[in-house]
Amino acid sequence: MAVRAAVLPAIGSPLEITGIDLPDPGPGQVRVRLAAAGVCHSDLSLSDGTMRVPVPAVLGHEGAGTVVAVGEGVTHVAPGDGVVLNWAPSCGACHACSLGEVWLCANALNGAADVYARTTEGADLHPGLNVAAFAEETVVSAACVLPVPQGVPLTDAALLGCAVLTGYGAVHHSVQVRPGETVAVFGAGGVGLAALQAARIAGASKIVAVDVSAEKEELARAAGATDYVIASENTAREIRALTGKQGVDVAVECAGRAVSIRAAWDSTRRGGRTTVVGIGGKDQQVTFNALEIFHWGRTLAGCVYGNSNPAEDLPVLAEHVRAGRLDLSALVTERIALDGIPAAFDNMLAGKGGRALVVF
């Protein structure tokens, strides 16, 4: 059956909106009609080669929709069910999974190398980050779908698949913000806005948002920021001035750039904690000297998918949504059609907006 999709023909090439031939689900697979898909910076990182992906591919890894059909052996969802796509399903058997660190599963992205569909000309297509959400419909492994929690609109639920799990997880799992602590969030895109809301939910006393764009201040304050700083060479100094010259307890870096990672670390107090959520390229080199590492006693950690376990965290997030503590719609700055994805990529390159949401 032919459906429309956004295809990446080659690394560095523009996305092409075109028809693809999608097969019926095989054993252990699920076919999903997409309701919405978020346009995430990780998709841009796939398209430009920062993260490797087999091509040609259909990108999009943050989505939700309705089950159309299931293959043999699938029992946890049925046609008509609303589902959230999980782009990094854990295998449960590797070393990381045995330690309970399912976000580091060694086999989570194995499916991205599979051929899941074909172009109308017959060329093989790969599912970008397993789920290929930039399409009217997709076929995924049953492990890649989770039931949409009750009380969460299907369109909004798409954001739970990456931005919210990542931003919330960075705050609650990686740096574990405690009530009364001070927090700085670097980058006010979709993940950053989710992290700001998470810091507010955690009870942070001061929440500083940092971004290169003055236009994002209103978005950031609506998400929970008490202060807003335009990124510059003086960012760390400005944040320390806002915290009695001490620095914040916690910094969450969502941009993946060497300069912002260094500024985030510099913005924390002695003994402070920094987690890096943003995905940067190999050319982004961050340097520290041995004496400052000893003297400041700070910690710097990476954060993959918010160090989250989607199966356990989705119900928690849904409760925050139902209680009004977490506003998913506040993360969306633009609702677009499938044809609008290339322009949304251009906006991300220009540093504009929070999160574009493709609504099918």
C-alpha positions in Angstrom: 0.0 0.0 0.0 1.4 3.4 -1.0 1.6 6.2 1.6 3.3 9.6 1.6 6.6 10.1 3.5 9.6 12.4 3.9 12.5 10.5 2.5 16.2 11.2 3.1 17.8 10.0 -0.2 21.4 10.6 0.9 23.3 12.1 3.7 23.4 15.9 3.3 20.5 15.9 0.8 17.2 17.7 1.2 14.2 15.6 2.3 11.9 14.5 -0.5 8.1 14.3 0.1 7.1 11.3 -2.0 5.1 8.1 -2.1 6.5 4.8 -0.7 5.3 1.2 -0.7 4.6 0.0 2.8 4.1 -3.7 3.4 1.6 -5.4 5.7 3.0 -6.1 9.2 4.9 -9.4 9.5 5.2 -11.6 12.7 6.0 -9.4 15.7 5.2 -6.1 13.8 2.6 -3.4 14.0 1.3 -1.0 11.4 0.5 2.4 12.7 -1.4 5.4 11.1 0.4 8.5 12.4 -1.7 11.2 14.2 1.4 13.4 14.7 5.1 13.5 14.6 7.5 16.0 16.2 10.4 17.5 14.2 13.4 16.9 16.5 16.9 18.2 16.2 18.1 14.6 16.2 16.4 14.2 12.8 18.6 17.0 11.5 21.6 15.3 13.0 20.7 12.2 11.1 20.3 14.1 7.8 23.6 15.9 8.0 25.7 12.8 9.1 26.3 13.8 12.7 24.6 10.6 13.6 24.9 7.7 11.2 21.9 6.2 9.5 21.5 3.8 6.6 20.1 5.6 3.5 17.8 6.1 1.8 15.7 6.4 4.9 12.4 7.8 6.2 13.3 9.9 9.2 11.1 10.9 12.2 11.4 9.2 15.6 8.9 11.1 17.8 5.3 10.1 17.0 2.0 8.7 18.0 -0.9 7.2 16.1 -3.5 4.5 15.8 -2.8 0.8 15.3 -4.1 -0.3 11.9 -3.0 -3.9 11.9 -0.8 -6.3 13.8 1.3 -9.3 12.8 1.3 -12.7 14.2 2.3 -12.9 17.9 1.5 -9.3 18.8 -0.8 -9.2 21.8 -0.2 -6.1 23.8 -1.9 -3.8 21.3 -4.7 -4.3 18.8 -6.2 -2.4 15.8 -7.8 0.8 17.0 -5.4 1.3 19.9 -3.6 4.6 20.3 0.1 4.1 20.7 3.3 6.2 21.3 6.3 5.2 19.2 9.4 4.2 21.2 12.4 4.7 18.9 14.9 3.0 21.3 13.3 -0.3 22.6 15.5 -2.2 25.0 16.3 -5.8 24.4 16.4 -6.8 28.0 19.4 -9.1 27.5 22.5 -7.0 26.9 24.9 -5.9 29.7 23.3 -2.4 30.0 19.8 -3.9 30.3 21.1 -6.4 32.9 22.2 -3.3 35.0 18.8 -1.7 34.6 20.3 1.0 32.2 17.8 0.3 29.4 18.5 3.7 27.8 22.0 2.4 27.0 20.8 -0.9 25.4 23.4 -2.2 23.0 20.7 -3.5 20.6 18.1 -0.7 20.7 18.9 0.7 17.2 19.4 -2.6 15.4 16.1 -2.2 13.5 17.3 1.0 11.9 19.5 -1.1 9.5 16.5 -3.2 8.3 14.7 -2.6 5.1 11.1 -1.8 6.1 9.6 -0.3 2.9 10.5 0.6 -0.7 10.2 3.6 -2.9 7.7 3.5 -5.7 10.7 2.8 -8.0 11.6 -0.3 -5.9 14.6 1.0 -4.0 15.0 -0.3 -0.4 14.2 2.1 2.4 15.4 2.1 6.1 13.4 3.3 9.1 15.3 6.2 10.6 15.8 5.5 14.3 13.6 2.4 14.0 10.2 4.0 13.6 10.1 6.2 10.4 7.5 8.6 11.8 7.6 11.1 9.0 5.0 9.2 7.0 1.3 8.8 6.9 1.7 5.3 8.2 4.6 3.1 9.3 5.4 -0.5 10.1 7.5 -1.1 13.3 8.5 -3.8 15.6 6.0 -4.5 18.3 8.7 -3.4 20.9 8.5 0.1 19.4 4.9 0.8 20.4 3.6 1.6 23.8 -0.1 2.2 24.6 -1.0 5.9 24.9 -1.8 6.7 28.6 -5.4 7.6 29.4 -6.1 11.3 29.4 -3.4 12.3 26.9 -4.7 13.5 23.5 -3.2 11.4 20.7 -1.7 14.3 18.9 0.0 15.7 22.0 1.2 12.2 22.9 3.6 12.3 20.0 5.9 14.6 22.1 6.1 12.0 24.9 8.2 9.8 22.5 11.3 12.0 22.7 11.2 15.6 23.8 9.4 15.1 27.0 11.0 11.8 28.0 14.4 13.3 27.3 13.9 16.7 29.0 12.0 15.3 32.0 14.4 12.4 32.4 17.5 14.7 32.3 16.1 16.6 35.3 14.6 13.7 37.3 16.9 10.8 36.4 20.2 12.2 35.3 20.9 15.2 37.6 18.0 14.4 40.0 17.0 18.0 40.9 15.8 18.3 44.5 13.2 20.8 45.8 14.8 24.2 46.4 17.8 23.7 44.1 18.7 26.2 41.3 18.8 25.1 37.7 20.0 26.5 34.4 18.8 25.0 31.1 20.8 25.7 28.0 18.7 25.7 24.8 15.0 26.5 24.7 14.0 24.1 21.9 11.6 21.3 22.5 13.8 19.3 24.9 14.8 22.4 26.7 11.3 23.6 27.2 10.4 20.1 28.6 13.4 20.3 30.9 12.2 23.7 32.2 8.8 22.3 33.0 10.4 19.3 34.7 12.6 21.6 36.8 9.4 23.5 37.9 7.7 20.2 38.7 10.8 19.1 40.7 10.4 22.3 42.9 13.5 24.2 41.7 13.6 27.6 43.4 15.3 29.4 40.5 15.2 28.3 36.9 17.4 30.1 34.4 16.8 29.5 30.7 19.7 30.2 28.3 19.4 30.6 24.5 20.9 32.5 21.6 17.5 33.8 20.6 15.7 36.6 22.5 12.5 35.5 20.7 12.3 32.4 22.9 12.0 34.2 26.2 8.2 34.1 26.3 8.2 30.4 25.6 10.8 29.7 28.3 9.0 31.7 30.9 5.7 30.1 30.1 7.5 26.7 30.7 8.8 27.7 34.1 11.9 29.9 33.7 12.2 32.5 36.4 15.1 34.2 34.5 16.3 34.4 30.9 19.8 34.9 29.7 20.9 35.5 26.1 23.9 33.2 25.4 27.2 35.1 25.1 30.8 34.8 26.4 29.5 36.2 29.7 26.7 33.6 30.2 28.4 31.9 33.2 29.1 35.2 34.9 25.5 36.3 34.4 24.1 33.1 35.9 26.5 33.4 38.9 25.2 37.0 39.4 21.7 35.6 39.6 22.6 33.1 42.3 24.6 35.2 44.8 27.8 34.6 42.8 27.7 30.9 43.7 26.4 29.4 40.5 23.4 27.1 40.0 23.2 23.7 41.6 22.4 22.0 38.3 22.9 22.7 34.6 21.1 20.9 31.8 22.7 21.4 28.4 20.4 20.7 25.4 22.3 22.2 22.5 25.2 19.8 22.0 27.8 22.6 21.4 31.2 22.8 22.9 30.8 26.4 24.0 27.4 25.8 25.7 28.7 22.6 27.4 31.6 24.5 28.8 29.4 27.4 29.8 26.9 25.1 31.5 29.8 23.5 33.6 31.1 27.0 34.4 27.7 28.1 35.5 27.4 25.6 38.3 28.5 26.1 41.9 31.4 24.3 43.5 30.1 20.7 43.7 27.4 21.4 41.0 26.1 18.9 38.5 25.9 19.2 34.7 24.2 16.8 32.3 24.6 17.0 28.6 21.5 16.1 26.6 22.4 17.8 23.3 23.9 15.7 20.5 27.1 17.4 19.1 29.5 16.4 16.4 33.0 15.0 16.8 34.4 18.4 16.0 32.9 19.9 19.1 35.8 19.5 21.5 35.4 20.6 25.2 38.6 21.1 27.3 39.2 21.3 31.0 42.4 21.5 33.0 43.3 19.0 35.8 43.4 21.7 38.5 39.9 23.1 37.9 38.4 19.6 37.9 39.9 19.0 41.3 39.2 22.5 42.7 35.6 22.9 41.6 34.5 19.3 42.5 31.8 19.5 39.8 30.4 16.5 37.9 29.7 16.3 34.2 27.7 13.5 32.7 26.1 12.5 29.4 22.4 11.8 29.2 20.9 9.4 26.6 17.1 9.6 26.1 16.8 11.3 29.5 18.1 8.1 31.1 14.5 7.0 30.9 12.6 3.8 30.8 9.7 4.7 28.6 7.4 1.9 29.8 7.8 3.1 33.4 8.0 6.8 32.8 5.1 7.3 30.4 2.5 6.7 33.1 4.3 9.2 35.4 4.3 11.8 32.7 0.6 11.2 31.9 -0.3 11.8 35.5 1.6 15.2 35.3 -0.4 16.0 32.1 -3.7 15.0 33.7 -2.9 17.1 36.8 -2.1 20.1 34.7 1.6 20.2 35.8 2.9 19.3 32.4 1.6 21.2 29.3 2.5 19.3 26.2 1.0 21.9 23.9 3.4 24.6 25.3 6.3 22.7 23.6 4.7 23.2 20.1 5.5 26.4 18.3 4.1 25.4 14.9 1.7 22.8 13.6 2.5 21.8 10.0 1.6 19.3 7.3 4.0 16.6 6.0 5.0 19.0 3.2 6.3 21.5 5.8 9.0 19.3 7.2 11.8 20.6 5.0 11.0 24.2 6.0 11.0 23.1 9.7 14.5 21.8 9.2 15.5 25.2 7.9 14.0 26.8 11.0 16.0 24.5 13.2 19.2 25.4 11.4 18.4 29.1 12.0 17.8 28.5 15.7 14.1 29.4 15.5 11.1 28.0 17.4 10.6 25.3 20.0 9.1 22.3 18.3 7.3 21.9 15.0 4.6 19.2 15.1 3.5 17.4 11.9 -0.2 16.7 12.2 -1.6 14.1 9.7 
